[in-house]
Amino acid sequence: MPKTKTYNWGFVAAGAMARNLARDLTESPRAKIYGVYSRTRQSADVLVRQFSGKVYSSLEEMVADPAIDIVYISSPNQLHYPQAKLSLEAGKAVLCEKPFTLSARQLGELIDIARRRKIFLMEAMWIRWLPIIVKLREILKKGTMGEIKLVRAAFHLDLPFNPTGRIYNLELGGGSLLDLGIYPVSFISMLLGAPKEIASNVQMTDTGVDAHFGAVFHYPNGAMASVSAGIDGQYIEDIVIQGTRGKIIVLGHRWWKLSSLSFQLVDQDPETIELPHIGAGYLYQAEEVMRCLENGEFESTTMPLDESLDIMQTMDRLRSQWKLSFPGE
């Protein structure tokens, strides 16, 4: 049997998301944490000591290293675009945290570079590979629920107000939409695609970012989706999908804890399905990146670039309604 290739990962930033992926990568025999670059040298040193690899003094140094196969970007939102662009121009496969960029214009440029140069690029919407979401898609594909007519999805957290911190800072791409709203918006996109019409309302903070919002998406076939997110209050939430012949409720109360669903057809008792995920749930997306590279694929069919662009365009449309723009977008 041929030996499975080991892929060397280079981490850009060393915060909580990077630690989650690093911890989960230890479960994969074909992944190696080869190096880390962080604007804070101390955090990079900590990640390397805990796992493996070496610390680079700059991103330029990291992407110039021929040993690096995959660059994982989990830096603050406003840095995704320039760091992903630099990595792609250096010929590195890129897995970039959501939100992919600040705007669809920025993402369109990255996609153009990746496709023109035939380099792998993917958004790190890791929940799409969680076992329970894979099962959900299998159920929907069978068609037993009928046509989807209504989806409800939300993500709200009560985050401490810090006007200079990332979440509440306009210059850092803060606000509820890009950090939390991306989850339900992407989930709805997975089921229904891009909306035809959007009606929304927003509450802004004194720092100029969105504190919370609510929106209704309308689709050509008559389907509707309700989406909301906020950084100023925490609520118990379920994800609800209503079809013409049944209903699915995805349980977990937090997007990073999705592990069960309730599936009920008309005139039948509900069935509960439990499918816990490994570790933090980040390993599955990493395996998808390595699988694609192994097969010579430059995009993932589970999180395709065209859909990532549609999602960014949907969020641009929301921000346009709110007259919200970010510096440098």
Helices and strands as residue ranges (DSSP letters): E 7-12, H 16-25, E 31-37, H 41-50, E 54-55, H 59-63, E 70-73, G 77-79, H 80-89, E 93-96, H 104-117, E 121-123, G 126-129, H 131-142, E 148-156, G 170-172, H 176-176, I 177-181, H 182-192, E 197-204, E 210-218, E 224-230, E 239-243, E 246-251, G 255-257, E 260-265, E 271-274, H 283-294, H 305-322
